[in-house]
Amino acid sequence: MARGEVAHFRRSSVSFKGLTNAQGFSLLFEMTSARQLLAQGHQLLLSDQDVDAKLDAVLTCLSIGAEKMLKVLVGVSALHEGLPWPNLKGYSHDLNALDGRVRELLDAWMAQAPRSEYLSELHAALVADPLWIELRGLLSSYGSRARFFHLDSIGSNPQEGDSPVDRWSRVENLAVELDPNLQARDFASMRPAEFEEYLQAINEAIARSLVRWWFTVTRLGRHGALGEDAMQICPGIEPQNALPRIDFHP
């Protein structure tokens, strides 16, 4: 947690339902950790570095950041329902299950009463985004086991299935399929500089899908979709409060 954030929360005497002060500060540190890991992964993804050199760093930051954020939100939503802090180890590193649980809560909240046009459009855009689902599957696999895919291939018990590099190619291909502007470009006839711009445009499409998910989940949480405690912490997790700032325009 940044020094200024610590001072702010000390002055504000923030408390969380069912947690001691010490546990509350642990929650706030995890919140900041999640936000900054996602921000670092986003920054690396959009850097000029070749994807082969940065892919493990990108996937490490994004998978851990997403896991931390989702576990924080699953935890505070349980507290809101009057339950004890859940055994989050049961999820292991399964981002599909964690995000699925948060989606259930968001969907239920959206269906409970008419929401503003702004929130409804945010939610609908996330639901309709298959690129995030593909990226989430890669991050879930990477966090669970695939980060050691190549190391395990050296030994007597290699992993089955596609490598993270192959899974990333699937994410890239889907980004192209979903964007008519990317589809229309003939990379076979591109000059080297044009091809680099094309690859960067693909990374930007993937990054936008990531930030859409990040922004939507925290913005709905900020408006009450995940309970009162989530309303306190979600503003601090939103991408525009990351360092460096990440803006998202729906």
N, C-alpha and C positions, 0 to 999 in steps of 0.2 A: 504494500500500500504506500502511495506517495506520502511524503511527510505532511503536506498540506491537508490531505484527506484524513490522516490520523488526527490532526489537530481539530479539524471540523467535527469529526464524530465524537471526540472527547467533549467538545463544547456542547454538542447537541444531545449528549447522553442517550444515544440510540440504544434501544433494547429490542430484543426479539422474543416473541412468545415462546415460552418453554425452554429458553436458553439462558445460561448464566452470562454475566458480563464478559468473562474470559472466552466463553464459546461464541458470543456475539462478535468479539474482535477477531476470532479465528475465521468466522464466516466472512467478515469484511476483507480480511487478507486474501482469502480464496477468491472472493469476488474480483479484487484488483488483479490477482494473478491470472484469472481466466481472461479478463479483458485484455491484458497486456500480451498474453500468449497469442490470442487471436490477432491482435494488432501486429505483432511481430511476424506471424505467419503471412498475414496479408501484405505487409511491406516486402517481405522476401519474395512472395509470389510475383509482385509487380516490379521487382528489381530487374536490372539488365543481365543478371547472371544467367547462364545457360541452365535450362531446367534439369539436365542430368546432374549438375553440380549442386543444385539447391533443393532438389526434390525431397530428400530425407529431412532436411531442416524445416521445409515448409510443412510437411506432413506431421512432423513431431510437434511443432508449435500448434498447429491447428487441431490435431487430435486431442492433445492434452488440454488446450484451452477450451474446446467445445465440451469435453468431458467434465471439466471443473464447473463450467457455467451451468450445464444441465443438472449436475448433481446438486449444486447450490439451489437451483430453482425447484427441483423435485423435493429437496429437503424442506425449504420454507413453505412450499404448498402443503406438505404434510402437517407442519406446525399449524398452519391456518385452519386445517380441518380438525384440530384438537388432538392430533396423533403425536406420538414421540418422534424424534428425529429418526428417519428410517435407516435400515442397514443398507447403505449404498454400496457396500462391497458385493452385495448380491448381484448388482448390475455388472460387476467387473469393469471392463472397458467397452461395453456394448453400447455404442452411440445410437444404434438403431433402436434399441429398447428404451434408452433414456429419452431420446428425442420423441419416440412414439408416445411415451407417457406424458411428456410436456404437451405434445400435440393434442392428446385426448383432453387435457385440462383446458387448453385454449379453445378447442372446438366446442366443448361443453359450455364454456363461458359465452362464446359468441352466439350460441343457440338459445341461451337463457332469456335474452331480451334483445330488442332492436339496438344495435350499436351505431355509432356515427358512420357516415359514409367513408370517412378517412380510415377508420379502423377496419371496416368491412373490406375495403379495397386492399389494405395491407395484408389481411388474413387470406383473402382470395388469391392474391398474387403468390403468396408462399405455398398455398395448397396446390397451385397450378405449376409449380416449378420442379420439373423432373431432374434438372441439373443438380440441385441441392441433394436430392435423394441419391443420385449416383455418387456425388462427392462424399456424402455422409457414409455411404457403404464402404468407400475406400478408407476413410478416416477411422471407421469402426474396426475394419479388418487390420489396419495398420497398428492401431493402438492395442488390439488384442493379441496379435501374433506376427503379422506380416512385416513388422519392422525388422525382424530377424530372418526374413525370407532367404536372403542370399547367404547369410552365415550358416543357416541350417542346411542349405544345399551342399555345403562342403562336407557335412557329416553323414552319418548313416541313416538319418531320419529327416529327409527333406520334406518341406511343406508341399501340400497339394494345392492346385489351383493357380491362378495368375499371380505374377509378381506385382509389387506396387507400381513398377514402371508400366507394366501392361495395363493395370487398372487405371493409372493416370491417363494413358492413351485413350481409354474408353471415355473418361471424363472430357478430354479434349475433343474427341470426335462428336460427343453429344452436344458440346458447346457450339460446334460448327453446325450441326444439324438443326439446332434451335434458332440460329441467327441467319436470316436470309442474306445479310451483308457479307458474312463470312463464307456462306455457301457460294456466293457469286464470284468469289475471287479464285482465279486460276493460279494456284501456287506453283504449278509445274513451269510456268513461264516467268516467274518472279526473279528479279535480281536479288542478290544476297540481302541488301538493305531492306528491300520490300518483303522478303520472307521473314526477316526479323520483326518487322512491323506487324506482319500477319500473326506470328506466334504471340507477340505481345497483346494483340487484340483478343486472341483466344484466352490468354491469362486474365485479361481484364473482364471478360465475360464470366469466367469462373469466379473471380474475386467478387464481382457484383452479386452473383448468386449466394456466395458465402455471407456477404454483408447484408443482403436482403433477409436471410434467415436470422442472423444475429440481431439486426435492427427490429424486425417484426416481433420476435419472441420477447425481447426486452421492452419494446414499446407497449405491447399488449399487457405485459406484466406491470408496467408502470401505470396502466389505467385500471388495474385491479383484477386481471384475468387469473392471477396466481396467488391472490390473497394479499392481506395488508402488509405483511413483512416484505413481500416481493415489490410492493409499491415503493418501499423505502430504498431497496437496494438496486432495482432495475435502472433507475436513472444513471447510477454510477457505473453500470456495466455497458451502457449503450456505446456504440462505436464512435460517436462524436465526442465522447469523453475519454477516449483512449489517447495515449501519447505514442506516436503522433496522432492528431485528430483524423478520423475517417468520416467523411460526410456521405450520407446516403439520401438521394432524392427519389422517392417512389415514382 
